[in-house]
Amino acid sequence: MARVMLIEDDLSVRDGLALALRHQGHEVEAVSSGEEGLARLCGFAADIVVLDLMLPGMDGFEVCRRIRAAGSTSIVMLTARGDDFDVVGGLEAGADDYVVKPIRPRVLEARIRAVLRRGELEAPVSSLETYGALTLDRSSLTVTRNGEVVALPPMELRLLLELSASPGQVHSRQQLLETVWDHDYLGDSRLVDACVQRLRSKIEDVPAQPRYIQTVRGFGYRFGPL
């Protein structure tokens, strides 16, 4: 079971979700603000953060960015709306998945399990792969760029490993959702686009003119160093 940090300012929602997650066996630390969540996060050593976007003071977008900048803790965001502004903004800030309110505890618990399962990486035996300034070591699950280690959260690393396993092959967004996120995952293709954007910002010299992860318009992405 997971250690869950729940950041939600609505008392009734926070207490209800915390109770439901504890009933499922998770250890839950529930707080009402982003500032409090960030202050407690290191000491609590959360496996995953469930984060409301509409928080007083520091909003969920900024909290998400700070959590992502500090490490690879998984994040599921809670949004009152399913529109592009909330969803895309949260994903670009670093969230791994999202749940739209009103929240059914069973749905949230299933998303938590799925995100954590997708974050589990198995290291295959393989030699180093070098593509220009980028080197992938599949045995140690490390990525270096110009000799410096690139710290990637599990989902970004899984995406890079999947794309680079077949250079030149085009992967549709739906294929990537199935292979990288979960074989049974019926998710939003915006998850893929946001993850690609974050990954490009870390491995590309000019993210707006990608060398490694190229967009195939109307279809998806391919790994093909130029």
N, C-alpha and C positions, 0 to 999 in steps of 0.2 A: 504494500500500500504506500501511498505517496505522502510527502509532507507538503501541504498546500497552504500558500499565503493567499488569503482572500482580502482584497481591498475594495470595499463597497461602503458608500456613505449612508445608504438607506438602511436604517436599523432593522426593519422587519425583513428586508431581503437578505441582509447580512446574516442575521440570526437563523433564518430559515435555511439558507444554503449551507451555513456552517454545520447546523444540526444534521442535515441530510448527508453531507460528506463524511462527517464523523460516524454516522450510522453505517456508511459503507466501509468503514475501517481506516479512513485517512486521518492523519494528524493535521489539524487545521489551526492556523493562526489568523484570526479575523481582526482587521483594523478598519478605521473609518476614513483615513486620508492617505494620499500618496506620500506625504512627508513621513508619516508614521510607518507606513509600509517599507519605505526605503531604509529608515533607521533600524528597523527590526530584521530586515531581510538577511543580512550577513549572519547574525547570531542564530537565526532560525534555520538557516541552511535549507531553504525550500527547494523541492524538486520542480515545482511549478507554481506560477502566480496566476490567480484568477483576478482580473483587473477590470473594474468599471471605468469606462472612458469619461463619463461626466462626473467628475469629482470636484469638490470645493477646493479653492486654493490651487495647488499644482494639479493640472488636469491629467487624465490618463495617458494622453499622448506623450507628454513629457516624462511621466513616470516610466512608461514603456521604453522610451529612448534611453533613459538612465539605467534601467535594468539591463537592457541589451548591451550598452556600452561597457557595463561592469563585468559581464560574463555571458554564459550560455544557458541560463535558467529559462525553461520553457514558459511561455505566456499564452494564456487564453483570455481574450478581452470580452467584456460584456458591453453590449451597445443597445440603447433603447430603440434604435432605428437600424434598418438594414440598408440604408442608402449608401451611395458611393463615398460620400464625405467621411462618414464614420468608419466604414469598412476599409476603404483604401488607405485612409490616413493611419488607422491603427496597424494595418499590415506593413505599411512603409516604415512605421516607427519601430517595427521589429516583432510584432505579435505572430504567433505560430498558427492561431486559429481564432475563431470568434463564435459567440452565441448571442442571438438577438433576444432581448427581453420581450414579453415576460418569460422567465426561465423555468423550464421544468428540470428539477434536480437530476432526474435520470439522464436527461440529455446532456447536461453539463458533466455529469460523472463519466458518461461514455466518451465525451470529447477529451476529458482529462486523460483517461486511459489510452485513447488513441494517440494523443500527442506524445505521451511518454513512451508508448510502444514504438512510435516512429522515430523517437530520439535514440533508441537503442541501436548501436552500430556494431556490426561484426567485422572483424579485420581479416580479410582474405590474404593468403600468401601471394605476394606479387613483387616484382622488381620495381624500381623507381621508374616513373614516367616523367619525361621532361618535355615541356612545350615552351620554347623560348625562355622567358624569365620565370616561368611557372613550373614547379616540380611537385608531383603527387607521389606520396608513398602510401600505397594501399595497405601495406602490412602494419604500419604504425598509425595509419589514419591521420597523417600530417600533410600540410600543404605549405610550401615555401614560395616566396616571390622575391626574386633577386637575392636569394640566400637568407631571407628573413621569414620566420614562421608567421603564417597568416592564421589568426585565431578565428575559427568559423563555428557558429552554433551547429548542433547536430543536423537540423534540417537543411541548412545551406551546404554542409559537407556532403550529405546524402545526395543532394541535387547535383553537385559538382561531380561526384563519383559516378552517378548514373549517366550523366551526359558524356563524360570523358571516357566511359567504357566502350563507346562506339563512335569515335570521331567521324564527323561527316554525316552521320545518320540524323535525320530529322525526327524529333519527338514532339508529338502533339501535346497540348496542355492536358488533355484528358489522360493520355498515356502516362504523363509525369505524375498526375494526381494519383493514378493507380499504383505506379511502381515506387514512387518516392514517398508519398503520403501514406497510402494504405490501399491494399488491393480491393477492399470493400468500401472505400471512402467515397461518398457522394458529396464532394465538396465544391467549392467555388474556384473557378480557374484564376481568379484574382490572387489566390494564394500563391500560385505558380509565378505570376508576373511580379508580385511584390518580392518574393524570395530571389528571383533572378536579379531584380534591381539591387537588392542588398548585396548579393554575391558579386555582382559587377563592380560595385563601389569598393570592393576589397581586393579584387584580383586584376582588374583592368587598369591600364595606364590612363586611359580616357574613357570613363564609363559610358559616355554618350556616343562613343565610337568604338564599340567593343571588338576586341580581337579574338577572344576565346569563346564567349557565349553569344552566338549570333541569332538574331531574330529572323524567322522565316514567316513573312507576313501572311496573315490569314490562317496560319497553321500552328506554329510553335517555335521550338528552338533547336539548335544543333551546336555541338562543340566542334570547332574547327579552327585552330590557330591560323591566323593570316600571315 
